[in-house]
Amino acid sequence: MDKKLIDEIVKKIEEYKEIAIYRHVMPDPDSYGSSNGLKDIILNSFKDKNVYLMGEHSDRLSYIGETDNVKLKDPKNTLAIVLDVSNAERVDDQSFLDCDYIIKIDHHKPFTEPFENLIFVDTNYSSCSEMILDILLNSTKELKISKKGREALYAGIIGDTGRFLYLDNPTSLLEKLPKITFDIEAKPIYREMYKKKKEELQVLGYIYGNFKITQNGVAYLKVPYETVKEFNLEPIQVARMVNSLADLENIKNWVFFAEKENGEIFGEFRSNGPVVNDIAFKYGGGGHALAAGATIKDWDTVSKMLEDFDTNCKNN
């Protein structure tokens, strides 16, 4: 953690009245938690700031917060803060490119040329929400946050760590958390985050009856749009059920593909060893070493990706 960098970020926030916060497409709890948490910090710590959360709203993440999704009136006098996304193409709402100054805060491996003016990237963090927490706790300027903001950061942290399941050593994170969790009720957050629709449970039978395994340990499932609609679900919901195969023995990668109405395909990729974000980036996606995603143009491209995953597992 670089306290000098944190102070530089806070100083930039002080300079601008208009601030737009961006996150990645296909949002998850961490992208919502970090963006809603940062907005809360800014509004509670500085006077006369207009802060907008950009990107389409996701109803399933309403328990964390809402997006504003506005059209910027004066981008040339607006500070853009891009959270939880490594490459520019995956930012939800490309208006950040028109802003006067861009800060990127992220815990993913950067794959592309920098698009930002100021960068805080560290892959050692469990989540982008933890990075915002460190800004809150380590800024030279005293920053403030409401209970709602603290709940947002906590939701982002538990979302990206799988309630701490994915951490090799949670010690440093657990030392920080009491600073924001002292009066939070965790059960309602867990209940909202992990609740399932009846249709999501019903599709499990289809998943377990139709997944396949490659020669080198890639478990995969292809779900055409017609099947997605039979279960009355959205493609992204089906793709994100990928971890239903996480405990399958003798596999290294497990990947799901769910077709959209327009023929594009949502892909979600997970691993217990061989990294998957390099392959995701090759096909226009991104993410973590062991958890990534992409939107793929057609099933022929999916077949090529599966070959890459299989080769990846063979060599690792």
C-alpha positions as CSV (number, residue, x, y, z in Angstrom):
1,M,0.0,0.0,0.0
2,D,1.3,3.4,-1.1
3,K,0.1,6.1,1.3
4,K,1.6,8.8,-0.9
5,L,-0.5,7.5,-3.9
6,I,-3.6,7.4,-1.7
7,D,-3.1,11.1,-0.8
8,E,-2.5,11.9,-4.4
9,I,-5.9,10.3,-5.3
10,V,-7.7,12.2,-2.5
11,K,-6.1,15.5,-3.6
12,K,-7.4,14.9,-7.1
13,I,-10.9,14.3,-5.7
14,E,-10.7,17.5,-3.8
15,E,-9.9,19.4,-7.0
16,Y,-13.1,18.5,-8.9
17,K,-16.7,19.4,-8.2
18,E,-18.0,17.0,-10.8
19,I,-17.0,13.3,-10.3
20,A,-18.1,10.3,-12.3
21,I,-17.4,6.8,-11.0
22,Y,-17.3,3.9,-13.5
23,R,-17.1,0.1,-13.2
24,H,-17.1,-2.9,-15.5
25,V,-19.9,-4.3,-17.7
26,M,-21.8,-7.3,-16.2
27,P,-21.4,-5.9,-12.7
28,D,-20.8,-8.0,-9.6
29,P,-20.9,-7.2,-5.9
30,D,-17.4,-5.9,-5.8
31,S,-17.9,-3.4,-8.7
32,Y,-21.1,-2.2,-7.0
33,G,-19.6,-2.3,-3.5
34,S,-16.5,-0.3,-4.4
35,S,-18.4,2.3,-6.5
36,N,-21.2,2.9,-4.0
37,G,-18.7,2.9,-1.1
38,L,-16.4,5.4,-2.8
39,K,-19.4,7.7,-3.7
40,D,-20.5,7.6,0.0
41,I,-17.0,8.5,1.2
42,I,-16.8,11.5,-1.2
43,L,-20.2,12.8,-0.3
44,N,-19.6,12.5,3.4
45,S,-16.0,13.9,3.3
46,F,-16.2,16.9,1.0
47,K,-18.7,19.7,0.5
48,D,-20.3,20.7,-2.8
49,K,-19.5,17.6,-4.8
50,N,-21.7,16.1,-7.5
51,V,-20.9,12.4,-7.7
52,Y,-22.5,10.1,-10.3
53,L,-22.4,6.3,-10.6
54,M,-22.2,5.4,-14.3
55,G,-23.4,2.3,-16.1
56,E,-26.6,0.4,-16.4
57,H,-28.3,-0.6,-13.2
58,S,-28.6,-4.2,-12.1
59,D,-31.7,-5.0,-10.1
60,R,-30.1,-8.0,-8.5
61,L,-27.5,-5.8,-6.9
62,S,-30.0,-3.2,-5.6
63,Y,-29.3,-4.4,-2.0
64,I,-25.9,-2.8,-2.4
65,G,-27.0,0.5,-4.1
66,E,-28.2,2.2,-7.2
67,T,-26.5,3.7,-10.2
68,D,-27.3,7.1,-11.5
69,N,-26.5,6.4,-15.2
70,V,-26.7,10.0,-16.3
71,K,-25.4,11.8,-19.3
72,L,-22.5,14.0,-18.2
73,K,-23.2,17.7,-18.7
74,D,-19.6,18.9,-18.7
75,P,-17.2,16.0,-19.1
76,K,-14.2,18.3,-19.7
77,N,-14.6,19.5,-16.2
78,T,-15.3,16.1,-14.7
79,L,-13.0,13.7,-12.9
80,A,-13.5,10.0,-13.9
81,I,-12.7,7.3,-11.4
82,V,-12.7,3.8,-13.0
83,L,-13.0,1.0,-10.6
84,D,-12.5,-2.8,-10.8
85,V,-11.7,-3.1,-14.5
86,S,-8.4,-3.5,-16.2
87,N,-9.1,-2.6,-19.9
88,A,-11.0,0.3,-21.3
89,E,-13.2,-1.8,-23.5
90,R,-14.9,-3.4,-20.5
91,V,-15.9,-0.1,-18.8
92,D,-19.7,0.3,-18.7
93,D,-20.3,3.7,-20.4
94,Q,-17.4,4.9,-22.5
95,S,-18.0,8.5,-21.6
96,F,-15.0,8.3,-19.2
97,L,-12.8,8.8,-22.2
98,D,-14.2,12.3,-22.6
99,C,-13.5,13.3,-19.0
100,D,-10.7,15.8,-18.0
101,Y,-8.8,13.4,-15.8
102,I,-9.0,9.7,-15.3
103,I,-8.0,7.7,-12.1
104,K,-8.0,3.9,-12.3
105,I,-8.3,1.8,-9.1
106,D,-8.2,-1.9,-9.7
107,H,-6.9,-5.3,-8.5
108,H,-6.7,-7.1,-11.9
109,K,-3.7,-7.6,-14.0
110,P,-3.5,-4.9,-16.6
111,F,-3.4,-6.2,-20.2
112,T,-3.6,-3.1,-22.3
113,E,-1.9,0.2,-22.7
114,P,-2.8,2.7,-19.9
115,F,-5.8,4.9,-20.5
116,E,-5.6,6.6,-17.1
117,N,-3.7,9.6,-15.8
118,L,-3.3,8.3,-12.3
119,I,-3.2,4.6,-11.5
120,F,-3.6,2.5,-8.3
121,V,-3.4,-1.1,-9.4
122,D,-2.4,-3.9,-7.0
123,T,-3.2,-7.6,-7.7
124,N,-2.4,-8.5,-4.1
125,Y,-5.8,-7.0,-3.0
126,S,-8.7,-9.4,-2.5
127,S,-11.1,-6.9,-4.1
128,C,-11.5,-3.4,-5.3
129,S,-13.7,-2.7,-2.3
130,E,-10.7,-3.6,-0.1
131,M,-8.7,-0.9,-2.0
132,I,-11.3,1.7,-1.3
133,L,-11.3,0.6,2.3
134,D,-7.5,1.2,2.4
135,I,-8.0,4.7,1.0
136,L,-10.6,5.4,3.7
137,L,-8.3,4.1,6.5
138,N,-4.9,5.5,5.3
139,S,-5.6,8.9,3.8
140,T,-3.8,11.8,5.5
141,K,-7.1,13.7,5.2
142,E,-9.7,12.3,7.5
143,L,-12.4,10.7,5.4
144,K,-15.9,9.8,6.5
145,I,-18.3,7.0,5.5
146,S,-21.9,6.2,6.5
147,K,-23.2,2.9,7.6
148,K,-24.7,2.3,4.1
149,G,-21.3,3.0,2.6
150,R,-19.6,0.5,5.0
151,E,-22.2,-2.1,4.1
152,A,-21.5,-1.6,0.4
153,L,-17.7,-2.1,0.9
154,Y,-18.3,-5.2,3.1
155,A,-20.7,-6.7,0.4
156,G,-18.0,-6.1,-2.3
157,I,-15.3,-7.7,-0.2
158,I,-17.3,-10.8,0.7
159,G,-18.5,-11.1,-2.9
160,D,-15.1,-11.2,-4.4
161,T,-13.6,-13.4,-1.7
162,G,-16.5,-15.8,-1.6
163,R,-17.0,-15.1,2.1
164,F,-13.2,-15.4,2.5
165,L,-13.1,-18.8,0.9
166,Y,-10.8,-17.7,-1.9
167,L,-8.1,-16.1,0.3
168,D,-4.9,-17.9,1.0
169,N,-4.3,-15.9,4.1
170,P,-7.0,-13.5,5.3
171,T,-5.1,-12.1,8.2
172,S,-4.4,-8.6,6.9
173,L,-8.0,-8.2,5.6
174,L,-9.6,-9.4,8.8
175,E,-7.5,-6.9,10.8
176,K,-9.1,-4.1,8.8
177,L,-12.7,-5.2,8.6
178,P,-13.7,-4.3,12.2
179,K,-13.2,-0.6,11.2
180,I,-16.3,-0.9,9.0
181,T,-18.2,-3.9,10.4
182,F,-18.7,-2.9,14.0
183,D,-22.5,-2.3,13.7
184,I,-23.2,-4.1,10.4
185,E,-25.7,-7.0,10.2
186,A,-24.1,-9.5,7.9
187,K,-27.0,-11.9,7.6
188,P,-29.2,-9.7,5.4
189,I,-26.3,-9.1,3.1
190,Y,-25.5,-12.8,2.8
191,R,-29.2,-13.6,2.2
192,E,-29.5,-11.1,-0.7
193,M,-26.2,-12.1,-2.2
194,Y,-26.7,-15.8,-2.2
195,K,-30.5,-16.2,-2.6
196,K,-31.6,-18.2,-5.6
197,K,-34.7,-18.1,-7.8
198,K,-36.6,-21.3,-8.2
199,E,-35.5,-21.4,-11.9
200,E,-31.9,-21.3,-10.9
201,L,-32.3,-24.4,-8.8
202,Q,-34.2,-26.1,-11.5
203,V,-31.4,-25.4,-14.1
204,L,-28.9,-27.3,-11.9
205,G,-30.4,-30.6,-13.1
206,Y,-29.7,-29.5,-16.7
207,I,-26.1,-28.4,-15.7
208,Y,-25.3,-31.7,-14.0
209,G,-26.8,-33.7,-16.9
210,N,-25.1,-31.9,-19.8
211,F,-21.6,-30.7,-18.8
212,K,-18.6,-32.3,-20.5
213,I,-15.0,-32.7,-19.6
214,T,-12.0,-32.4,-22.0
215,Q,-9.1,-34.8,-22.1
216,N,-6.9,-32.4,-20.0
217,G,-9.4,-31.5,-17.3
218,V,-11.6,-28.7,-18.5
219,A,-15.3,-29.1,-17.4
220,Y,-17.5,-27.0,-19.7
221,L,-21.2,-26.4,-20.5
222,K,-22.7,-24.8,-23.6
223,V,-26.2,-23.4,-23.2
224,P,-28.1,-22.3,-26.3
225,Y,-30.5,-19.3,-26.0
226,E,-33.6,-21.5,-26.4
227,T,-32.6,-23.5,-23.3
228,V,-31.9,-20.3,-21.4
229,K,-35.4,-19.1,-22.1
230,E,-36.9,-22.5,-21.2
231,F,-35.7,-21.9,-17.6
232,N,-36.9,-18.3,-17.7
233,L,-33.5,-16.9,-16.8
234,E,-31.1,-14.4,-18.3
235,P,-27.9,-15.7,-20.0
236,I,-25.7,-14.0,-17.5
237,Q,-27.5,-15.8,-14.7
238,V,-26.8,-19.1,-16.3
239,A,-23.2,-18.4,-17.0
240,R,-22.6,-17.3,-13.5
241,M,-23.7,-20.6,-12.1
242,V,-20.3,-21.8,-13.3
243,N,-19.2,-22.6,-9.7
244,S,-21.8,-25.4,-9.5
245,L,-18.9,-27.5,-11.0
246,A,-16.2,-26.1,-8.7
247,D,-16.0,-29.2,-6.5
248,L,-15.8,-31.7,-9.4
249,E,-12.8,-34.0,-8.9
250,N,-9.9,-34.1,-11.4
251,I,-10.7,-30.8,-13.2
252,K,-8.5,-27.8,-13.5
253,N,-10.7,-25.3,-15.3
254,W,-14.5,-25.1,-15.3
255,V,-16.2,-22.8,-17.9
256,F,-19.8,-22.0,-18.8
257,F,-21.1,-20.4,-22.0
258,A,-24.7,-19.1,-22.3
259,E,-26.1,-17.6,-25.5
260,K,-27.8,-14.3,-25.7
261,E,-30.8,-13.5,-27.9
262,N,-28.5,-11.6,-30.4
263,G,-26.2,-14.7,-30.8
264,E,-23.4,-13.4,-28.6
265,I,-22.4,-15.6,-25.7
266,F,-21.6,-14.9,-22.1
267,G,-18.6,-16.8,-20.9
268,E,-17.5,-17.4,-17.2
269,F,-14.2,-19.1,-16.5
270,R,-12.9,-20.5,-13.2
271,S,-9.7,-22.4,-12.2
272,N,-8.0,-24.1,-9.3
273,G,-4.5,-23.6,-10.8
274,P,-4.0,-22.8,-14.5
275,V,-4.7,-19.1,-15.0
276,V,-7.7,-18.1,-17.1
277,N,-7.6,-14.3,-17.5
278,D,-5.0,-14.5,-20.2
279,I,-7.4,-16.5,-22.4
280,A,-10.3,-14.3,-21.4
281,F,-8.3,-11.2,-22.5
282,K,-7.4,-12.8,-25.8
283,Y,-11.1,-13.0,-26.7
284,G,-12.0,-9.5,-25.4
285,G,-12.7,-10.2,-21.8
286,G,-10.8,-9.9,-18.5
287,G,-10.7,-10.7,-14.8
288,H,-8.6,-12.4,-12.2
289,A,-6.1,-15.2,-12.7
290,L,-8.5,-17.8,-11.4
291,A,-11.8,-16.1,-12.2
292,A,-12.6,-14.3,-15.4
293,G,-15.2,-13.7,-18.1
294,A,-15.8,-12.5,-21.6
295,T,-18.5,-11.9,-24.2
296,I,-17.9,-14.1,-27.2
297,K,-19.1,-13.4,-30.7
298,D,-20.2,-16.9,-31.8
299,W,-20.0,-20.7,-31.0
300,D,-17.1,-21.2,-33.4
301,T,-15.1,-18.8,-31.3
302,V,-16.2,-20.7,-28.2
303,S,-14.8,-23.9,-29.7
304,K,-11.4,-22.1,-30.2
305,M,-11.5,-20.9,-26.6
306,L,-12.1,-24.5,-25.3
307,E,-9.1,-25.6,-27.3
308,D,-7.0,-22.9,-25.6
309,F,-8.4,-23.8,-22.1
310,D,-7.6,-27.5,-22.8
311,T,-4.0,-26.7,-23.9
312,N,-3.6,-24.4,-20.9
313,C,-4.6,-27.2,-18.6
314,K,-2.3,-29.7,-20.4
315,N,0.7,-27.5,-20.0
316,N,0.0,-26.5,-16.4
